[in-house]
């Protein structure tokens, strides 16, 4: 899934958030329609907050473990979401797009290479979690 996500990001024109979700959809974990839901998450939701790749990863976790109605518990989904963020922070320290891309101009080759690593990490984390926790 990691290679697929990176390919989506580097060669196919998908954003960071879309790339992670598309890789999960291509693997059959979630519906392809989720890719369009991930579109506004890139660039830290347009304002530099939460990394779009993390947001995409969380969207997939929600699709897999989210509750169908308010009578169900959200504990399992939240635990998976927390685990994913903790793993990401172990690798990259921050979750904020502004911090992760500090000093890198939007649209620059350097920023693209930096974000490639973040997309790769999120896809890897998601794959690990889906293999161990969700399936």
C-alpha positions as CSV (number, residue, x, y, z in Angstrom):
1,X,0.0,0.0,0.0
2,X,2.9,2.3,0.7
3,X,4.3,2.2,-2.8
4,X,0.8,2.7,-4.3
5,X,0.2,5.8,-2.1
6,X,3.6,7.3,-3.0
7,X,2.8,6.6,-6.7
8,X,-0.6,8.3,-6.4
9,X,1.2,11.3,-4.9
10,X,4.3,11.5,-7.0
11,X,3.0,10.4,-10.5
12,X,-0.8,10.5,-10.6
13,X,-1.5,13.9,-9.4
14,X,-3.4,13.0,-6.2
15,X,-2.9,15.1,-3.1
16,X,-1.4,13.7,0.1
17,X,-4.8,12.9,1.7
18,X,-6.2,11.5,-1.5
19,X,-3.1,9.4,-2.1
20,X,-3.5,7.5,1.2
21,X,-7.2,7.0,0.8
22,X,-6.9,5.9,-2.9
23,X,-4.2,3.3,-1.9
24,X,-6.6,1.9,0.7
25,X,-9.5,1.9,-1.8
26,X,-7.3,0.2,-4.4
27,X,-6.5,-2.5,-1.8
28,X,-10.2,-3.0,-1.3
29,X,-10.3,-1.7,2.2
30,X,-12.7,1.2,1.5
31,X,-15.0,2.5,-1.3
32,X,-13.4,4.5,-4.0
33,X,-15.9,7.3,-3.3
34,X,-13.9,8.2,-0.2
35,X,-11.2,9.6,-2.3
36,X,-13.2,12.6,-3.2
37,X,-14.1,13.1,0.5
38,X,-10.3,13.3,1.2
39,X,-9.7,16.2,-1.3
40,X,-10.1,19.1,1.1
41,X,-7.8,17.6,3.7
42,X,-4.6,18.3,1.8
43,X,-2.4,21.2,2.7
44,X,-3.4,20.9,6.3
45,X,-7.1,21.3,5.4
46,X,-6.1,24.3,3.3
47,X,-4.7,26.3,6.3
48,X,-1.8,24.2,7.5
49,X,-3.4,22.4,10.4
50,X,-3.5,18.6,10.6
51,X,-1.3,16.9,7.9
52,X,-3.6,15.8,5.0
53,X,-2.0,12.4,4.9
54,X,-2.9,11.8,8.5
55,X,-6.4,13.1,7.8
56,X,-6.7,10.6,4.9
57,X,-5.4,7.8,7.2
58,X,-8.0,8.7,9.8
59,X,-10.8,8.8,7.2
60,X,-10.0,5.2,6.2
61,X,-9.9,4.1,9.9
62,X,-13.3,5.8,10.3
63,X,-14.7,4.0,7.3
64,X,-13.5,0.7,8.7
65,X,-14.2,1.1,12.4
66,X,-16.6,4.0,12.7
67,X,-19.9,3.4,14.2
68,X,-23.1,3.1,12.2
69,X,-25.3,4.9,14.7
70,X,-25.0,6.6,18.0
71,X,-26.0,3.5,19.9
72,X,-22.6,1.9,19.1
73,X,-19.4,2.5,20.9
74,X,-16.7,4.7,19.3
75,X,-14.0,3.3,21.6
76,X,-12.4,0.9,19.1
77,X,-12.3,3.5,16.3
78,X,-10.8,6.1,18.6
79,X,-8.2,3.6,19.9
80,X,-7.1,2.9,16.3
81,X,-7.0,6.6,15.4
82,X,-4.9,7.3,18.5
83,X,-2.5,4.4,17.7
84,X,-2.1,5.7,14.1
85,X,-1.2,9.3,15.3
86,X,1.2,8.0,18.0
87,X,3.0,5.9,15.4
88,X,3.2,8.9,13.1
89,X,4.5,11.2,15.8
90,X,7.2,8.6,16.7
91,X,8.5,9.0,13.1
92,X,7.9,12.7,12.4
93,X,7.4,14.4,15.8
94,X,4.6,16.7,14.6
95,X,1.1,16.3,13.1
96,X,0.6,19.9,12.0
97,X,1.3,20.5,8.3
98,X,2.9,23.8,9.0
99,X,5.4,22.3,11.3
100,X,6.0,19.3,9.1
101,X,6.7,21.6,6.1
102,X,8.3,24.5,7.8
103,X,10.5,26.5,5.4
104,X,9.3,24.6,2.4
105,X,7.4,26.6,-0.2
106,X,4.0,25.3,-1.4
107,X,4.4,23.6,-4.7
108,X,8.2,23.3,-4.5
109,X,10.1,20.1,-5.4
110,X,11.5,20.1,-1.9
111,X,8.1,20.2,-0.3
112,X,6.8,17.5,-2.6
113,X,9.7,15.2,-1.6
114,X,9.1,16.0,2.1
115,X,5.4,15.2,1.8
116,X,6.2,12.0,-0.1
117,X,7.8,10.7,3.1
118,X,4.7,11.7,5.1
119,X,2.4,10.0,2.6
120,X,4.6,6.9,2.7
121,X,4.5,6.8,6.5
122,X,0.8,7.1,6.7
123,X,0.2,4.4,4.2
124,X,2.6,2.1,6.0
125,X,1.0,2.8,9.4
126,X,-2.4,2.3,8.0
127,X,-1.3,-1.0,6.4
128,X,0.2,-2.2,9.7
129,X,-2.9,-1.2,11.7
130,X,-5.3,-2.8,9.2
131,X,-3.3,-6.0,9.2
132,X,-3.1,-6.2,13.0
133,X,-5.9,-4.3,14.5
134,X,-8.8,-3.9,12.1
135,X,-9.1,-7.2,10.2
